[in-house]
Amino acid sequence: MVRSWGDAPEDGGVWDGESLFSEAYRELAPAVRGYLRSRGVPDPEAVANDVFMALYPRIGTVRGGRAGLKTLVFTIAHARTVDHYRERARTPAMAAYHPDSEPRSAPSAEDVVLGRGTRILGLIEELSPDQREVIALRVIADLSLEQTAAITHRSTGAVKQLQRRALLALRNRLDREEEATP
């Protein structure tokens, strides 16, 4: 019997088929791109495609139902992020772009479309690397504590603590900004 994403075996059974891959891609790709973007990967679209290309040959062997597939996808995404930073460490630094020096008279399309999203990503960048990673996996990728712990090689308690500290830091930062704004 060929299974689809909707009736994926939660009991540890094995999935089958290209249609399952397509459905998994449609459902998980936006979260994977968001995770990669939040981790600072410069081309999240390309890396997300790499993640799913790495998943494709393994799709028939995934166990654990939807949670197992989601964990595998984000484990691959996490590995690709680590690869990105390792390669980046070996690459010469690029000159930074300073939007204040840009002579545009209108805001960029990105700023118009994203609105506050750019501000939130900026706030997340102020967190420690471990806190950023946990927030990206828990909030943006919508993974469980257990899945996040498995991907980051931490205990669930450590993930809870990092998430709590990160959310408190973000809340404090937003409160300070609101107080400073008349």
N, C-alpha and C positions, 0 to 999 in steps of 0.2 A: 504494500500500500504506500503510495506517494503521499507525503505529508506536506502541508503548506504552513506558512508562518502562523496563521491563526490557530491551527491545531497541532502546533509543535509539541513534541513529547516532553512534558515536565517531569516524567518519571525516569529520565535517563535514557530513553530510547534514541534511535539514530534517525536523523532527517535524510531526505533524499531530494535531489532535483534542482534544476536551474531556476524554476519558478520561486522556490524558497529563497534562493540567493537574491533574485530581483526584489521580492517583497522585503527581505531584510535590508537591502540597500535603500529602498524607498523610505523605510521607517527609521533606520539608524544613521544614514549619511548626514542629515542636517545636524544631529547631535555630535557626530564625529568632527564635522567641519567646525562647529562651535568650540569644541574641546581644543582642537588644534589651533584655532585662532586665539583662544584665551591663553594658550601656552606660548604664543609668540612665533608660531611657524609662519613664515612669510607667504607661502602659497598653500593655504589649507585645502583648496580644491584638489590640487595635484596629489598632495599627501593622502587625502581621504581616498582618492582613487587607488593609490598604492596600498592602502590598508585593505580595501575590498578585493584588490587583486591577490593579496596574500591570503585572504580568507577563502577565496573561491576554491582552490584545490582541497581545502579542509572542510568544506561545508557538509559533506556527507559523513564526516566522522565526529561532528560536534555532538556532545552529550550534555544533558542538563536543561533541555528546553530553551525557552526564550532567554532566561537568565544566563545560561551557559553560553549561548551564542553572543549575547550582549557583552558578557565578560571577555570572551575571546576577541571580539572586535575592538574593545577598548584596551585590551592588553597589547594588541598589535599597534593601535594608535599611540599608546604610551611608548612602545619600543621605537616607533618611527620618530616621535618627539625627541627621545634620548639620542637617536642617531643624528637628528638635525643639529642638536646642540654640540655633539661631538665633532661633527663636520665643521660647524661654525667656529669651534675653538681652533681648528687648523686653518681657517680661512682668514686672510687679512681683513681688517675692519673697514667697513664702508663709511663714507661721509654721511653724517646725519642730515635729514631734511628738516628745515626749520620753516614751518608754515607762516610765521610772522614776517619772514623776509620775502614771501611770495606776494607779487603785486596784484593779486586777484581782487576784483571788486565784489564778487559774489561768493557765497560759501560753496565748498565742494559738494558734489552730488552725494558723496559718502556721508558727509556731515548731515545733509538734509535727510537722507534716508535713515541713517542710524539714530539721529537725534541724541538721546541720552545714552545710547549704547556705547558710544565712544568714551563718554565720561565714566561709565561703569568699568570698562576695560582699563581705563587709567587708574581707577581706584584699586582694581584687582592687582595691577602691576606694582602697587605700593606694598602689597603683602609680602611675607617671606616666600621663598620659592616653594617650600613644603606646603604652606597654606594655600598658595595659588594653585598648586597641583590638586589638592583635595577639593577646593572650591570648584575647579574646572570639572573634575570627575563627578562630584556629588550634585552640583547645581546645574551646570551646563550640560553635562552628559547624562544626568539623571540616573546615576548608578547607585546601587544600595551601598550600605556601609561595608558589607562583606565583599562585594565586587571591588570597591575602591581599595579595601585592605589588601585583597589579592593582587591587584595591579601594582600597588605601590610597595608591596612587601612590608606592610605594617600590620599591627594588630587593629581590631575594630575599635578598641579603646583609644589608641593613638589617633586614628582617623577622626573619631568623635571630638577629641580634644583639639586637634588642629582645626577642624571645622568650626567649633565653638569660638576659638580664639580669633579665627579669621572673620567670622561674622560680627563679633564684638568690635574688632578693629574697623571694619567697614561701617558699622553703625556709629561709632565714635567719630569717624572722619566725616560722615554725612551730617551728624549733629553739629560739628564744628563749622562746617560750611554753611548750614542753615542759620546759625547764630551770627555768622559774619555777613550774611546777605541781609540788607535792610528790607 
